[in-house]
Amino acid sequence: MPTFKYKARDKFAALVNGVTVAESREDAAKKLKDIGYTPVYISEASNQNPNVIFKGFNKVKLEEVAIFTRQLYSLQKAGIPLVPSLEAIALQTKNPYFKIIIEKITADIKGGLSFSQSLEKYSLIFDEVYLSMVKSAEASGKLVEILERLSSIIEQEIDTKSRIQAATRYPIIAFVSLCLGFLVVVTFVIPRFASIYGQFKTILPLPTRILLAINLAIQKFWLLSAITIGILVFLFLRFINSKTGRPLWDNLKLKIFIFGPLLSMLIMSRFARIMAILLKSGVPILEILDLTKATSGNIIIARAIENIRESVKQGKGLSEPMKVSGLFPPIVVQMVAIGEQTGKVDELLLGVADYYDRESSYMIKNLTTYIEPLLIFVLAIMVLVMALAIFMPMWNLIRVFRPS
């Protein structure tokens, strides 16, 4: 369906710009009049890149998906039909790319597709969990309830990311500042000292020679250095995405200092919460495990979930493979086992998610405290190297000029 750019005036005569999806200019004008706009100018836009110069700018942030879901939940709770709800949300959406997507979803629903079928066309924006829950809502008729649960999941992820970013901001700024200072010393300070030391026939100390070599690589062979670094990064990325390298890399991420345990907690929290919410929404257990496996983001965790799935498929349950995996603490395995015995797995999985949320929240809160000793150690090493590179040649020269 074509996309049209428009200029129109609202009921207060204020000029508004936007884009809309319609069969023709006449249909676009009718749509604008239906929502209280008076069209001033309508022209057909490109379907590939509407209102966006570069394709890479066609992105929808997770925060925008959260706002969309929360607005849709509020409108559905108020009893407004789905199509008018989507049309109202599209009018308030500031991202032109997302605005067009919402309008196309609305047009697909008007054309006879279900809400989940129209969302499936945009899988980069609405992930498998989102689609599965919407399908469940359509089957059970509980769209309002499930939209609220979806909003909670997305908002929880956004909150976790923002807290991690806040906790790591200071260490990142400190480390970047030191690296910049190191480059300034290597580029401007060390060469001047080296020219002075070069007037005397003395061998420069190893730290000074190392920094001079770095300076030479930066100033004389910067292009070769950049190409070499680029090739190494490319090879590294290719290795960690290969069948051999991916398990090794994902296993390392789970064991790395501080961040490994935190990553494990966050993944487990998401796994337990999504599983509990999908169980409450009526999604089959095997389908849930397939979804959580696909969205885990870590092949080690995915393998553990696959073992759980096979156990459930054979009628054995969840707790035993969770215990064997070694990724779940005993208290979590015990809670799941009790849930299987009482038939309240979903409620106890929410308890598991809350447990991980509390633990991860405490760790994130103290993240800066955990990182500071490592940061201080790295800073000390870099400062020591720079100090030795500058002062060791001076000590050597003092020995040369000292009267015998």
N, C-alpha and C positions, 0 to 999 in steps of 0.2 A: 504494500500500500504506500502511495507517495507521501512524502513529508513536505510540509509547507511552513515557510517563515511568515510571520505576520506582525503587523503593527496595528494596535487597536486602542480604543479609549474605553475605560471602565465607566461605571455609573457616576463617578465623580469627575469624569472628563480627563482623568490622568492618562498619559500615554504609556502603554505597556508593550513590550516586545516579547516574542516567544516563538515556539515551534509547535506544530500539531500534525497529527496523522489523519488523513482524510482521503476519500476517493477522488475528489476534484476540488477546484477552488470554491465552487458553489457550496460543496459539502463542508469545506473548511469554514466558510463564512457563516453557514447555518450553525455549526458547532459553536462558533464564537458568540453568535447572537443568543444561543440557548443558555449560555453561562453569563449573559448580561454584558457582553463586550460589543462595541460598535466597530466593525472592521474599517481600517484606514488603508492598509496595504497588505496584499497576500501574494506571495510568489513561491514557486516550487523550489525546494532545496534538494541537495544531493542526498540520496538514501545512505550512502556509504559513510560520509563524514559531515553530518549536519552540524553547522555552527562550530565546527572544530577544524583547525588548520591541519593538525597532525593526528594520525590515527592513534598514536600512543597516548593522546590526551583523553581518549574515550574510556574513562575509568569510572567505576562507581566504588566509593569507599564503603567500608563496613559500617561506619557511622551513618551513612545515607541509607543503607539497607535497614539498619536499626530504626531510624526515623520513619521510613516507609512502613515497616511492620507495625510499629507502635501506633502510627496514624490509622492504618487499616484496622487494627484491633479496636481502636476507639470508635471509629465510624461503624464498624460491624456491631459493636456492643450497643450503639445507639439505635440500631435497627435499620440503618441505611443500606439499600441493596449494594451488591458488589460493584457493578459497573459505575453507578454514580459515585461510589466511594473512591474508585480508582481515578475517575475523571477529576474529582476534587483534589486528590493528592497530586496528580500531574500538574495542576495549576499552581500549586505551592512549591513544587520541586525546582530548586535553583540550578542544579546540574542539567544542562541542556541535553546531554546524552542520555541520562537516566530518565529525564522527562519524556523523551521520544520512546524509550523502551516501555515505560508505563502506558503510554498511549497506544503502542502496538499491542501490548498485552490486553488492553481494554478492547481494541478492535478485534483481536482473535477470539475473545470471549463472546463478543457480539456476533462473530461469524460462526459460533457453534462449538468452539473448543472449551474444554474445562479450564479452570484456573491453573491447575497443576500442569496441564498440557501446554498452556501458553507460557508458563514459567520455564519449562524444560528447554525452550529455545535459547535461554540466557543462563546456561549452566555455570558460566564464569562469574556470575553475580549471585545467583541462588544455588547454593551447593546441594549435595545429595541429601543431607539431613533436612534441609529446608523443604526440598521437593517431596521427600518421603512423608514429612509431617503434614504438608498441605494435602497430599493424596489421602492420608489417613483422615484428615478433617472432612474431606469430601465424602469419604465412605461412611463416616460416623455422624456427620452433620454437626460437628463440634468445632466449627471454624473459629469462633470467638475464643474459646478456651485454648485451642492449639496456637493461635496467633499470640496470645498472651505468653504461653510457654516459650515460643520462638523468640519473642522479644527479650525474655529473661535470659535465654542462652546467649544471644548476640550481645546484649548489654553486659553480661558477665565477662565475655571475652574482651570487649572493649575496655572495661574497667581494669582487667588484669594487665593488658598491654600498656595502658596509661600509667599504672603503678610501677611497672618494670622500667618504663622509659624515664619516669621521675627519679627512680632509685639509682639508675645508671648514668644519669645526666652529669653529675659532678665528676665521677671517675673518668668518663669519656673526655670531658672538657680538660681535665688535668693532664691526661695522657696525651691528648692532641697538642696541648700547649707545650708540653715538654718535647715532643717530637719536632715541633716547629723551632723551638729553641735549639735543639740538637742540630737541625739543618742549618740554622744561622751560624752556629759555631763552626760547623764543618765547612760551610761555603765561604765565610768571610774571615773568621778569626784564625783558624788553623793554618791556612795558606800564608798569612802574613808572618806568623811565627816561624813557619817552615822556611820562608825566604831569608829570615834572619839567621836561623840555625844553619842554613845551607852555606853561609859564608865561611863556616868553620868545618874542618874535615873531621866531623864526628858522626858516628852512626846514630841515627834517630831511634828512640825507643819504640817498642812494638805498638803500644797504643797510638802513638803519633802516626806511625806508618799506616795503621789500619784506618784512621780518620782521613789521612791524605789519600789513601786508595779510594775511600768513599767519595771524597771531594773530586777526584779524577773521574770517577764513574759518572758523577752528576754533571760536571762541567764539560768534559771532553767526549764522553761516550753516553750522553743522556738518551740518545735515540736507541742505541744498542741495549742499554740498560732497561729502557721502557719496553722494548720488544721482548727481551728475555723475561722480564717480570710478567708480561702479558702471556707469553707461552707457558710459563710455569703455572700461572693462575688457570689458564685453559686446561692444562693437563690435570691439575688438581680437581677442577670441577668435573672433568670427564671421568676421572677415577672414582670420585665419591658418588657419581650417578650410575656407575657400572654395577653389574651383578656381584662382582667381587668387592668393590670398594664401598658400596652403600651399607652393607651390614657392619663393616668395620667402622665407618664414620658414624653411623647411628648409635652403635655401641659406645664409641668414644664420647659422643655427646651426652649420653646418660651417666658417664663416669667422671666427666671433667669436673674440676674443682668448683664447688658452689653451684654452678649453673646446671650440672648434670642432675643432682637430686631435685632441683627446682623444676627443671623441664619434665622430669618423670612425674612429679606431683601434679603439674598443670595438665599433662596428657591424661593421667589417671582420673583427675577431677572431671575433665571434659567427657571422658569415656563413661564414667559412672552417671553423670548428670544426664547426658544425652540418652543413655540406655534406659534410665529410669523414666524420663519424660516420654520416650517412644513407647515403652511398655504401657504407661498410663494412657497413651493415645491409641493403643490397640494395634500397633505394628507388630507383626510376627517376630519372635525372638531371633530366628536365624537371619532374617532380613536386617534386623537391628545390628547383629554382630558383623554382618557384611558391611554395613554402613560405617560402623565405628572403626572397623579394620581399615577401610578405604580412606577414612578421614583422620587417622591417627597421626600421620606425618612422620612416623618412625617405624622402620621395618622390624626392629626388635619387639616393639609393642604390638605391631601388626601380627607377628608370628605367635605371640602369646594369645592374642584375641582369636586367631585361627584355631589354636589348640582348644580354647574354650568353646568355640563353635562346633568343632568335631565332637567334643564331649557332650554338648547339648544335643547334637544330632543323633548320638548313640543313646540318648536318654539318661546320661549320667549326672548332669548338672553343671553348675558354674564353679562351685567352691574348690573342687579338687584340682582342676587345671590351673586355677588362679594360685593355689598353694604351690604347685609344682614349678610354675614359671619363676618364682623367686622375686617377682616385681611388686607383689602386693604384700604389705605388712600383715602379720598374723591377725591383728584386730579387724582388718578389712575382710580377710578371708572368713573369719568367724561371723561377722555381721551378715555376709552373703549366705553362709551356711544356715544361719538362723532364719534368714528370709526365705530360703528354699523350704525349710521345715514348716514355717508358718504360712506360706503362700503370700508373703508381703515383700517380695524381692524388690519391687519398685520403690517402696518406702525406705527400705534399708539401703538401697543403692543411692538414694538421695542423701541418706546419712553418711555414706562413704564419700560422696561428693563434698558434703559440708566439712567432713574431716580433712580432706585434702585441701579444701579452700582455706581453712583455718591455718593449716601448716604452711601452705604456700604464702598466705598473706603475712604470716610472721616472718618468713624467710625474706620476702620482698621488702618488708619494712626495715629489716636489718641488713639488707644487701650491701649498702654502702659500708657498713661496719665490717662485714666479711671481706669486702674487696680491698679496704684500705691497707691492711698489712702487705698484701701482694703488690699493690700499687706503690707503696713506699719502698718495697724491696727493688722493684723495677727502676724507680726514680733514682735510688741510691746507686745502683749499678751504672746507669747512664751518666750520672753526675761524676762518679768515680772515674769512669773511662775518660770523660772530657777533661777532668782535672789532671789525671796522670798524663794525658796527651800533651797538655800545655806546660805542666810544671816539671816533668821528668827531664826534658831537654835542658831546662834552665839549670837544674841540679848538675847535669853533666858538664855544662859550660862553666859552672862555678868550679868544678874539679879541675877543668882545663886551665883556668886562669889563676888558680890558687898557687901561690909561690911554694916551690918545693923546699 
